[in-house]
Amino acid sequence: MSDSLDEERDRIREQKKQELQQRLENGGELGENAGTTAQAPSEPIAIDGQAHLDEVVSEHDVVLVDCYADWCGPCQMLEPTIEALAETTDAAVAKVDVDSHQQLAQQLGARGVPTLVLYADGEPVERLVGVQDQGTLEGLIEQHS
């Protein structure tokens, strides 16, 4: 299985390299104003494994990852906030079901649910446990955007 993940990562890297090369050849810029990242979707992205999370984090400048469980009351309370953030912020919002993806949840440091991990420029920069209000999360996203 890891061979197929490595192949997928290599394919994605090659595709990005080609896109950057084309942009350079066509007079495009590299740097802050180049627009090299994908626009954030207006709905949360359901993560289906480590390779998928890696892809989402590499495609977007800022990614908020919600580690949740369907049976978790606080997670259910947080759901409308997560959906609103996906719709109204420039961050990509991703969801990891801790029951379906236990190893990934452990790698993200989710010892309790909900756990929110904020990535900026491919690196985890914040980790919050428990229900958070929308203003707090918007502030963190803005701080790292």
C-alpha positions in Angstrom: 0.0 0.0 0.0 2.8 2.4 0.8 4.2 2.0 -2.7 0.9 3.3 -4.2 1.0 6.2 -1.8 4.6 7.0 -2.8 3.6 6.8 -6.5 0.6 9.1 -5.9 2.8 11.7 -4.1 5.4 11.5 -6.9 2.6 12.0 -9.4 1.3 15.0 -7.6 4.9 16.5 -7.2 5.5 16.0 -10.9 2.2 17.7 -11.8 3.0 20.7 -9.6 6.5 20.9 -11.1 5.1 21.0 -14.6 2.5 23.6 -13.6 5.2 25.8 -12.1 7.4 25.3 -15.2 4.6 26.3 -17.5 3.8 29.4 -15.4 7.5 30.5 -15.5 7.7 29.9 -19.3 4.5 32.0 -19.8 5.8 34.9 -17.8 4.0 34.1 -14.6 5.4 35.1 -11.2 6.5 33.0 -8.4 6.1 34.2 -4.8 3.4 35.8 -2.8 1.3 37.1 -5.6 1.7 34.1 -7.9 -1.5 32.3 -6.9 0.1 28.9 -6.8 -2.4 27.4 -4.4 -5.8 26.2 -5.1 -8.8 28.2 -4.0 -10.4 26.8 -0.8 -13.6 24.8 -1.3 -16.7 26.2 0.3 -17.5 22.9 2.0 -15.4 20.7 4.4 -13.2 18.1 2.7 -13.7 14.6 4.0 -10.1 13.2 4.4 -9.8 9.5 3.4 -6.2 8.9 4.5 -2.7 10.3 5.1 -1.9 10.8 1.4 -5.2 12.7 0.9 -4.4 14.9 3.9 -0.9 15.5 2.6 -2.3 16.5 -0.8 -4.9 18.9 0.7 -2.2 20.5 2.9 0.2 21.0 0.0 -2.5 22.5 -2.3 -3.7 25.2 0.2 -1.9 27.8 2.2 -4.0 27.4 5.3 -5.9 24.2 6.2 -8.0 23.7 9.3 -8.4 20.0 10.1 -11.3 18.9 12.3 -10.7 15.5 14.0 -14.2 14.4 15.0 -16.4 11.4 15.8 -20.0 11.0 14.8 -21.0 9.9 18.4 -19.3 13.0 20.0 -21.8 15.7 21.3 -19.2 18.5 21.2 -18.3 17.6 17.7 -21.9 17.9 16.6 -22.1 21.3 18.3 -19.0 22.4 16.4 -20.3 21.1 13.0 -22.1 24.3 12.0 -19.1 26.4 12.9 -16.8 24.2 10.7 -19.2 24.4 7.8 -19.4 28.2 8.2 -15.6 28.5 8.2 -15.4 26.5 5.0 -17.9 28.8 3.4 -16.6 32.2 4.6 -12.8 31.9 5.1 -9.9 31.5 2.7 -8.8 28.4 4.6 -9.5 24.9 3.3 -11.4 23.0 6.0 -10.8 19.3 6.3 -12.5 16.6 8.4 -10.9 13.4 9.8 -13.3 10.8 11.2 -11.2 9.5 14.2 -13.0 6.2 14.2 -12.4 5.5 10.5 -8.8 6.8 10.5 -7.4 6.1 14.0 -3.7 6.1 13.0 -4.1 9.4 11.2 -5.9 10.9 14.2 -3.0 9.8 16.4 -0.5 11.4 14.0 -2.4 14.6 14.2 -2.2 14.5 18.0 -6.0 14.0 18.5 -6.2 12.5 22.0 -9.7 13.8 22.5 -12.4 15.0 20.2 -13.0 17.5 18.7 -9.3 18.3 18.0 -8.6 21.1 15.5 -5.2 21.3 13.8 -4.4 24.4 11.8 -1.8 24.1 9.0 -0.1 27.1 7.5 2.4 26.7 4.6 2.3 22.9 5.0 3.2 22.9 8.7 0.9 22.4 11.8 0.9 25.8 13.7 -2.0 25.5 16.1 -3.8 22.6 17.9 -7.0 23.2 19.8 -9.1 20.6 21.8 -12.8 21.1 22.5 -15.5 23.3 21.0 -14.2 26.6 19.8 -16.3 29.6 18.8 -16.3 30.9 15.2 -14.6 34.2 16.1 -11.6 32.4 17.7 -11.1 30.1 14.7 -11.5 33.0 12.2 -8.9 34.9 14.1 -6.4 32.0 14.0 -7.0 31.5 10.3 -6.6 35.2 9.6 -3.4 35.3 11.7 -1.8 32.6 9.6 -3.2 33.7 6.2 
